[in-house]
Amino acid sequence: MSDTVAFDAMRDALRGAERLLLVTHEHPDGDALGSLIGMHGVLTALGKDAVMFVAPEEFPLPYEYDWLEHHDIVTTVPADAAERTIVFLDCGSIDRNPADGVRCPGATLLNIDHHHDNTRFGTLNLVVEDASCTAEIVWTLAHALDVGLTRRVAEALYVGLITDTGRFMYENTGAPAHEMAAELIEAGVDVAFVYRRVYEGWPEPKLHLVARALSRTERFGDGRLTFAHLFADDFAQTAALDSHTEGIVDMLRSVDGTKVAGLARQHSGTAAGQWKVSLRASDDDIDVSAIARAGGGGGHRAAAGFTTALGPAELAAFLDEQIAAQQS
């Protein structure tokens, strides 16, 4: 199915549905929340009965995003979920939303995403791999549905845009991303305000957690891998949250000579003996989503992740071997 055919089918499905349930992936980031809130605004503008669901364990939201208007997100799957059209936003796989209630037999599943490794699990799939973010797809659908953007919707979509493009620095930043940004600013987005809320205002525990991560930074393969790790005790002793690790791996990526940056962390929300790994590529030479898939995860070519039982030393060796294999 071509993108045009898939796009038209998705537009018509959204227009035709009366009751919808909107969901996104676990541990939602800026694009997940931005797409969720943005799509909700588009659908409610059309007079739809649309409900947003995020699992209760995801709250409180990371401080970078908790200022977004999200008071109408529910934390219990609606009793009539099986009768609703279920819209998955920014989910590469249905398994990335673990709530059993959103896997309703016979329900229509609309899968809207931009991950190139999306498993196409939906009844309808709109997976636009060259879109900068899922928020960009929602923005395009809003145009197709003739819905004007409120400031709330524009702010949510802008957060999705700037976070998934790395503030317009990643390779996925195309001309449409800048056109979208211009329109969102015209719709009322205060760029300086959003920047401060997303990228500044660090809680003090984050400062101490970042310091610990940087103190454990190591280079491998003549610097092609820059890697750091955080123990569960680091979170306990600094009173930091797992969400406070946001941005650390990007600091590692910025080190000269780095091809891949990796951050592994344990946290109270991670199973015993397991490490959550975040990966970033500094250019198009290495596909970190391929490395993540080898570890049982997935993601984008430039940003991906997985969970592993490998300890820091074994994990660093695994990552370096994977990088070497792609460079051979």
N, C-alpha and C positions, 0 to 999 in steps of 0.2 A: 504494500500500500504506500503510495507516494505521500510526501508531507502535505501536499495540497489536498488530496483526498482525505487524509487523516484529519487535517485541520478542519475541513468543512464538516466532516462527520462529527467531530468533537463539538464544534460550534452548535450544530443542530441538536445534538444530544443534550447540551446544557440548556439550550433554549426550550426544548421540549419537556424537560424534567420539571416536576412541580415541587417535590420534596427531595432534598439532598443532604448527605452527610459528608463533610469535608475532613480529611485526615492527612497527616504527613508522617515523616519518619521519626523514629525514636531519637532522643537527644537533639531536638530540633535546633537548627542553626538559623542564621539570618534569612537565607533563601527559603527555608522550610516555613518559618513563621511569616515571612513577608508574602509568600505565595498563598499561604492559608488565609491570612487576614485580607489580602487583596482580592482573592477569588470570592471570599464571603461577601465583601462589599459590592462586587460586581453582580453577584447573584441576587442579593437582597435589593439592589437597585432595580432589578428586573421583576421584583415582587415574588421571588421564590422563597419557599420555606427551607432555608439552608442553616445547618447546624455544624459548628466546628467542634471537633473532639481532639483533645490532647490528654494523654494518660496522666493521672494525678501525681505519679512519681516524677514527672518532669517539672513540677512546680516547687519552689518559685523558679520562674524563668531566669536565665542568666541576666546579670545586671545590664548587659549591652542591649537587651531587647525588652526588658520588663516595662519600659515606658510606652511601648506600642499599645494601642487600645485593644485589650484582649479580654475585657470583662465578660464578654458573651461566649467565651470558649467553655465548653462543658467538659467535665472530667469523668463522666459516666456515659457509656455508649447508650444512645437512646433506645428505648424499648421497641420502637418501630423501625430499627435499623434495617431489618430484612426487607422492608417495604420502600426504603429510600434508595435513590441512586447514590452510590458511594464514589466520591472523587478523591483519588490519591494524588497528592501533590509532592513532587520532588522525591518520590520513593523509587529507588532503583529496583527494589524487589518487594513483594508483598510481605516478606518476612521482616522488613525493616519497620513495619508497624505490628508489634506483637499482640495487639489487642484481639482476642478471639472474636469479639463482637462485630468486627468489621470484615470478617470472612464469612459472609452470609451466603449459604447455598442458594443459587438462582438469582442473586442480586446482580444488578448491572454495575460493573466496575469501570470507571473512567480513569485512565492512567495518564497523567500529564507530567512530563519530566524531560530533562535534558541530559541525563547520564548515558554515555554511550554503551554501558554494559547493562542497561535496563533489561529486565527479563520478559518484558511485554506480557505481563500477567493479566491485563485488563480485558474486559469485553470489548472496549475500544482503547486504543493506545495512540497517544500523541507524544511521541518521543522525538524532540528536535535537537539533534546532537550538536548542531552548530549554534544553538542559542546560548547566550552567555550565562543564563540562569533560568530557572523555572519561572521566576517573576517576569522575565521578558516574554515568555509564552503567555502568561496570564494577561499581561499588558496588550499583547497582540489580539488575544481573544476578546478583551474588553472593547477594542476597536470594532471587531467583527460583529459584536453583539450590540453595537451602538450605545455603549454605556459611557457616560462622562465620568471622569475621575474626581472623587472627593479628595480633600486633603488627607484624610485618614488612609484611604486606599493608596494614594500617591506615596505617602511616607512609608507604608509597609512595602510596596514594590521597590522603592528606592533602597531600603535596607537590604532587600534581597539582591538587588543589582550591585551595590557597592561591596557587599561582603563576598559574593561569589566571583566577582571580577578582581578582587584584591585592590579595591579603589581604582579600577580601570587599568591595572598593571599586568594582569594575566593574559596569556595568549588567546583566551576565549573572548576577549574584548573586541567586538567588531563595531562597525559604524552604527548598526541598530541600537547598540547599548548606549551610545552617546546621544542618539536621537531620542531614545526613551528617557534618558536623564534630563534632557532639555524640556521635554513635555511634562515630566513629573515636577520639575522646578516651576514651570508655568502654572501647574495645578496647585502650588502652594508649599512645596517642600522647602524648608529652611535648611540649606546645605550645612551651614556652620553648626546649627543646633544638632542636626543628626550626627555629624562627625563627632561632636563632643560626647554625645550620649553613647555612641557605639565604640569609639576608640579612646576616649579619655575617661576621667573619673574613676580610676582604678580604686577598688577597695584595698585597704592596707594589706590584708592577707595575701592578695595577689602579688604585691610587691615582693613579699618574702618568699613566696612560692617561685616566682620567676628567678630570684636570686639563687635559690637552691638548684633549679634546673640548669642555669648557666654555669654554676660551679661544677656541674657534672658533665659538661659538654666535652665530647671527644670527637676526633677526626679519624677517618679510616680511608684506606685506598688513596693515599696521597691527597686527602682532603675532599674526595668526591662525595663522601658521606659525612655529614655533620649530625651527630646523634647525642641525645640526652635522655635521662630517665628520672622518674620521680617515684619514690616509695609511698605506700599508704601512710607511713609515719610522717612524711613531709606534709601531707594534708592535715593530719591530726595536730601536729605541732605548730603549724602556722594558722590553723582554723580556716584554711582555704577550701573552696569547693572545686569540684572537677571542672566546672565551667570557667574557673579562673585560669585554666591552662590555655584558654583561647588566645591565639596570637604568638605563643612561645615558639611553636614550630616555624612560624614565619620569620622570627628573629634568626633562627638557626639557618634558614634558607638564604638569608641575606649575607652570610659569611662568604668572602671571596673564595672562589674555587669550588664551591659546593654544587654538586649536581642534584643530590637528594638530601633533604633534611628529615630527620625522624625524631619523634618524641614518644617515649613509652611511659605509661603511668599506671600505677595501681591506685585504687580508690575504694572507699567503703562500698560503692555501688558495683564494683568489679568482683567477680567470683574469685574465691581463694586460688592463688597460684596463677591468675590470669593477668595479662597486661593489655591495656588498650593502646594501640599504636596509631599515630597520625603521621602521614607522609606528605611532603611537598616536593615538587620538582622545580628547579630554578630555570629550566628552559625546556625546549621540545625534544631534547635528545633522549630523555628517559620517560617512560610511561609508568608512573607510580601506581596506576590502577592495576596494571599487570602484576606488579609486585604484591599489591594488596590481595588480588585474587589468588595468588600462590599461597598466601597466608590465610585464606578463607574469608576475605572481605571483598572490598570493591571501592568504586568511587570514580573520580575524574582522572584524566590523563595527568593533570598537574596537582591534584589533591585527592588523597584517598586514605583509607584506614582499614584496620582489622584488629581482631582480638587473638591473643596467642598465649600459650603456656611457656614459651621460650623466655628464659631470663635475659637480662640486658646484654651480657656478653654473647650468648648464643644468637640473640636477635640481631645484634650488630653484625655478626658474621653472616647471618642469613641475608640481611639487607645488602651488604657489600657484595655478596656472591650474585644476588639478583641484578644489581647494577652492572657488575662486570659482564654478566651474560648478555645484557642488552647492548653493551658497548663492544662486544666481540664481533 
